[in-house]
Amino acid sequence: MHELSIAASIVDAVTESASVYPGAHVKEVRLRVGALASVVEDSLQFCWELATEGTPLAGAALVINKLPVIVHCDSCGVDAEIEGVQSFRCPRCGEPAADLRQGRELEIESIELEEPEPKELEIGAPNPVEEQL
Amino acid sequence: MTTRIVELRRGILKKNDELAAGLRDRFTTAGVLVLNLVSSPGTGKTSFLERTLRELGARGVRAAALVGDLETDNDARRLASSGAPVRQINTHGICHLDAEMLGRHLETWEGVSLEGLNYLFIENVGNLVCPSSYDLGERIRVVLLSVTEGEDKPLKYPGLFNSADAAVITKIDLAVPCSFDRELALKNINEIRPGIRIFETSAKTGAGMDEWLAYLAELAQPS
């Protein structure tokens, strides 16, 4: 049940990154999660709702892009995707393959922001977009 | 409204990873070899570690242990009977140790300096899922599996078994009454982590401890 800690870490990271865009609303957060990352998707979705409740991220969708395991086979000299996570062998030659090239990722890939048009900003409020211009 | 996609490409546990990298540097500079012991609850991590600390102590090797647990300091008290410095980390409900907890307890560990140690063992919270994501700055991650747990544990918890550098089978004195299928267990470990070093031990009888201690000595050799 470390999904709650992970959800809280995502909230912190996204809040920090989104703060560069004042007035923007986070609509979606996209993750890259390897098959060996020990993260249960349903549990993370559930914890995401809990962790975002009452924060500016409330209602933002969490999209989890799952990545299969890729191993490097020394015999074949190539990287190959393995099916499932029950046997770490090269799918071409069947030799054991310990050299992992993908599968442990636990990353925030991107965030989708909705930003107000300049005219939608409250009159009199500082407009960071114009100030930058 | 306009939509903007911002590429982040950042690790979710980046803060932990950065703290762990700092710890790893400190351990390397201090010349202490750090091992992170991970298993289910009840595998016998504490008994195995207690025996390890005792045997190392008897050989004049300086070792210490940090012990993670949800509650109670029972394990720390058991380990302290070995004579080695031991410190408890209570996580109060958190299912794993992280680099911040570890750093904080190292900072405030009176009478123990990393420079004075050959080995530091970290006994993680009993859990085969969550600890796999949290780097503690260790050099060697050891996964333990007891003969009472079933030979398919590696297949059920591939994330952790695949991340380990060594595997220890514990309680082999109970292998016969438990109808433990040794060949199957070894095969399953190797399917998930091909080529991993495997030790078959009993903290009770001392079986396999010589091989384990020889491995520790080998790790300490300058590469």
HADDOCK unambig.tbl for C-alpha pairs under 7 A between the chains (distance, minus, plus):
assign (segid A and resid 1 and name CA) (segid B and resid 95 and name CA) 6.93 0.50 0.50
assign (segid A and resid 1 and name CA) (segid B and resid 130 and name CA) 6.98 0.50 0.50
assign (segid A and resid 2 and name CA) (segid B and resid 95 and name CA) 6.66 0.50 0.50
assign (segid A and resid 2 and name CA) (segid B and resid 130 and name CA) 5.69 0.50 0.50
assign (segid A and resid 6 and name CA) (segid B and resid 12 and name CA) 6.99 0.50 0.50
assign (segid A and resid 9 and name CA) (segid B and resid 12 and name CA) 6.18 0.50 0.50
assign (segid A and resid 9 and name CA) (segid B and resid 13 and name CA) 6.79 0.50 0.50
assign (segid A and resid 10 and name CA) (segid B and resid 12 and name CA) 5.92 0.50 0.50
assign (segid A and resid 36 and name CA) (segid B and resid 158 and name CA) 6.97 0.50 0.50
assign (segid A and resid 36 and name CA) (segid B and resid 159 and name CA) 4.55 0.50 0.50
assign (segid A and resid 37 and name CA) (segid B and resid 133 and name CA) 6.69 0.50 0.50
assign (segid A and resid 37 and name CA) (segid B and resid 159 and name CA) 6.31 0.50 0.50
assign (segid A and resid 38 and name CA) (segid B and resid 129 and name CA) 5.99 0.50 0.50
assign (segid A and resid 38 and name CA) (segid B and resid 130 and name CA) 6.90 0.50 0.50
assign (segid A and resid 38 and name CA) (segid B and resid 159 and name CA) 5.70 0.50 0.50
assign (segid A and resid 85 and name CA) (segid B and resid 158 and name CA) 6.54 0.50 0.50
assign (segid A and resid 86 and name CA) (segid B and resid 155 and name CA) 5.68 0.50 0.50
assign (segid A and resid 86 and name CA) (segid B and resid 192 and name CA) 6.37 0.50 0.50
assign (segid A and resid 87 and name CA) (segid B and resid 191 and name CA) 4.86 0.50 0.50
assign (segid A and resid 87 and name CA) (segid B and resid 192 and name CA) 5.57 0.50 0.50
assign (segid A and resid 88 and name CA) (segid B and resid 191 and name CA) 5.64 0.50 0.50
assign (segid A and resid 88 and name CA) (segid B and resid 192 and name CA) 5.56 0.50 0.50
assign (segid A and resid 96 and name CA) (segid B and resid 194 and name CA) 5.81 0.50 0.50
assign (segid A and resid 97 and name CA) (segid B and resid 194 and name CA) 6.48 0.50 0.50
assign (segid A and resid 98 and name CA) (segid B and resid 193 and name CA) 6.15 0.50 0.50
assign (segid A and resid 98 and name CA) (segid B and resid 194 and name CA) 5.30 0.50 0.50
assign (segid A and resid 106 and name CA) (segid B and resid 11 and name CA) 5.88 0.50 0.50
assign (segid A and resid 106 and name CA) (segid B and resid 12 and name CA) 5.87 0.50 0.50
assign (segid A and resid 107 and name CA) (segid B and resid 9 and name CA) 6.25 0.50 0.50
assign (segid A and resid 107 and name CA) (segid B and resid 10 and name CA) 5.41 0.50 0.50
assign (segid A and resid 107 and name CA) (segid B and resid 11 and name CA) 4.24 0.50 0.50
assign (segid A and resid 107 and name CA) (segid B and resid 12 and name CA) 5.09 0.50 0.50
assign (segid A and resid 108 and name CA) (segid B and resid 8 and name CA) 6.22 0.50 0.50
assign (segid A and resid 108 and name CA) (segid B and resid 9 and name CA) 5.49 0.50 0.50
assign (segid A and resid 108 and name CA) (segid B and resid 10 and name CA) 5.43 0.50 0.50
assign (segid A and resid 108 and name CA) (segid B and resid 11 and name CA) 6.27 0.50 0.50
assign (segid A and resid 108 and name CA) (segid B and resid 12 and name CA) 6.16 0.50 0.50
assign (segid A and resid 109 and name CA) (segid B and resid 7 and name CA) 6.06 0.50 0.50
assign (segid A and resid 109 and name CA) (segid B and resid 8 and name CA) 5.43 0.50 0.50
assign (segid A and resid 109 and name CA) (segid B and resid 9 and name CA) 4.48 0.50 0.50
assign (segid A and resid 109 and name CA) (segid B and resid 10 and name CA) 6.86 0.50 0.50
assign (segid A and resid 110 and name CA) (segid B and resid 5 and name CA) 6.70 0.50 0.50
assign (segid A and resid 110 and name CA) (segid B and resid 6 and name CA) 5.40 0.50 0.50
assign (segid A and resid 110 and name CA) (segid B and resid 7 and name CA) 4.20 0.50 0.50
assign (segid A and resid 110 and name CA) (segid B and resid 8 and name CA) 4.95 0.50 0.50
assign (segid A and resid 110 and name CA) (segid B and resid 9 and name CA) 6.56 0.50 0.50
assign (segid A and resid 111 and name CA) (segid B and resid 5 and name CA) 5.74 0.50 0.50
assign (segid A and resid 111 and name CA) (segid B and resid 6 and name CA) 5.28 0.50 0.50
assign (segid A and resid 111 and name CA) (segid B and resid 7 and name CA) 6.60 0.50 0.50
assign (segid A and resid 112 and name CA) (segid B and resid 3 and name CA) 6.88 0.50 0.50
assign (segid A and resid 112 and name CA) (segid B and resid 4 and name CA) 5.74 0.50 0.50
assign (segid A and resid 112 and name CA) (segid B and resid 5 and name CA) 4.47 0.50 0.50
assign (segid A and resid 112 and name CA) (segid B and resid 6 and name CA) 6.32 0.50 0.50
assign (segid A and resid 113 and name CA) (segid B and resid 3 and name CA) 5.58 0.50 0.50
assign (segid A and resid 113 and name CA) (segid B and resid 4 and name CA) 5.05 0.50 0.50
assign (segid A and resid 113 and name CA) (segid B and resid 5 and name CA) 6.17 0.50 0.50
assign (segid A and resid 114 and name CA) (segid B and resid 1 and name CA) 6.14 0.50 0.50
assign (segid A and resid 114 and name CA) (segid B and resid 2 and name CA) 5.58 0.50 0.50
assign (segid A and resid 114 and name CA) (segid B and resid 3 and name CA) 4.62 0.50 0.50
assign (segid A and resid 114 and name CA) (segid B and resid 4 and name CA) 6.37 0.50 0.50
assign (segid A and resid 115 and name CA) (segid B and resid 1 and name CA) 5.45 0.50 0.50
assign (segid A and resid 115 and name CA) (segid B and resid 2 and name CA) 5.12 0.50 0.50
assign (segid A and resid 115 and name CA) (segid B and resid 3 and name CA) 6.13 0.50 0.50
assign (segid A and resid 116 and name CA) (segid B and resid 1 and name CA) 4.59 0.50 0.50
assign (segid A and resid 116 and name CA) (segid B and resid 2 and name CA) 6.32 0.50 0.50
assign (segid A and resid 117 and name CA) (segid B and resid 1 and name CA) 5.39 0.50 0.50
assign (segid A and resid 117 and name CA) (segid B and resid 2 and name CA) 6.56 0.50 0.50
